[in-house]
Each structure stands twice: as structure tokens, then as C-alpha cells.
């Protein structure tokens, strides 16, 4: 088992930096990482205060710093101590500068400014929370995406993840004894996506859920035959309505959300192609 120190320095909240580091670390096994997070580093004085801590625990330094003096000071200190320092956004920024023919605007935390996109994302999160688990079906036509699936098929966490990406999402549990409201079948604006999973895996997830709630796992909720029938019922509903289906059995929430976004973009692109083909 390899153990390393990873220092993350950002002149803003560090959210972008954390996501990049998490994605990169997922590619490596048998590694223990001690993360040291340093957000809002916007002055030489602040950097000086944390350099001692960084150099006392040498390792890899990843940073998103815009100010040239702060960047240079960090790089000089890391070079003097033989520590690699990587500006994680520079390659992407340079490529965009070349493509767009303009220089990037060096503003700390510029990606987090309170613009229309920010408020749209906040509204998407509010909408999604208010339309979880079949609630407020009267408003589903306002959604961008509606997720349908049996209980414990990752509908809610996937919805929240998508909402953080700016999509208004509603979700509905598919229950054999309680059919969905008729409104589900008449939706025109939202993309309806069915989530399914392997019955044996679903039984395991449900059983663990009951145990975590200190409830008895000996119920129909985890009966293998009934669970298989639930999944079959849901898949038939998806097929009858022509809804795309994503099998979440071996997918993470991020992977499921990415698949949903791909379906959403494909649908939008196809709709645009049809509109372009219509005579004026």
C-alpha cells in the first residue's frame, strides 16, 4: 500500500480542484491519500502561512491559482524542495485560448460568479427536491428529465446529481400495486428515462437498507420472486411507452447521470434536426 500527501490549493472554493483530484485518484488502486485542502488562497501572506505546512508533509501539489505572483511563489517553493506542482487547468485553458483566439480572463473563482447559470442551477435543485418520489406530479411537464424505476434503483441520488448540473428532475417509483398517475404517459417536454437493475442486486440493496434502519429484513420487500416481478413489470412499462432504459446494476451515480445526460442531449439534437428540416 502506497501512502502519499496530496495538497490542493485554490483561489476559490476548490470545488473544481477536488473533482479533478477525485477523478484522477479513482484510477489507482492500493493507494492511501492524505488530502490537505487549502481554499481561498488569494494573497502572498496567505500562501506564506501554509507553505510551512505543505513542506512539512511533502507530496504532490495541485493548484488552481490565477494570480501570477502567488503562482510563481508556490512554484518556486515547490521546486526548491523537490515537490511536483501541477496547475491542473492550464492545459485546458491554453487549448481554449488557441481555439478561440483570445486570452483567458484571470479572475479568481470566476467560474463561480452569480450569473444566470448559477441561479438556474439553484432553481433546478429546488425543483428536484420538491418533485422527489412521485410528489407534485402536476408539475412534471416543467421538468427536463423524469426518472422512473422501482424502489432503491438510485432515482433520488441520480436526480440530485443531475440537479447540481442544472437539470430539473422529477422521479417516480414504479410500484405494481400502485400504478403511476396517467400524467406520466402524456408528458411531452421532459425526457422520461427508466432505471432498472438486476433483481438479485436489488434484493441485496433493499436488505441492507432495512438493516440500516433497524427493521426486519424478512418482508415481501426483499422476497426474490416479488422483486423479480417488480423489475419485470417496470421494464414492460418502459418498453410499452418507448422510454430509454439504463441498467444501473454496475454503474455509479455519476455514470448513470452521464448516461442520462447523453440521452437528453441526443434527444435535443434530434429535435433540432427535425426543426431544421421543416419547411419555412
Helices and strands as residue ranges (DSSP letters): E 2-10, H 15-25, E 31-38, H 44-56, E 60-64, H 68-80, E 85-87, H 90-100, G 110-112, H 116-130, G 132-134, G 137-142, E 145-149, H 155-164, E 169-173, G 182-186, E 191-196, H 199-212, G 220-222, H 224-241, E 244-247, H 253-277
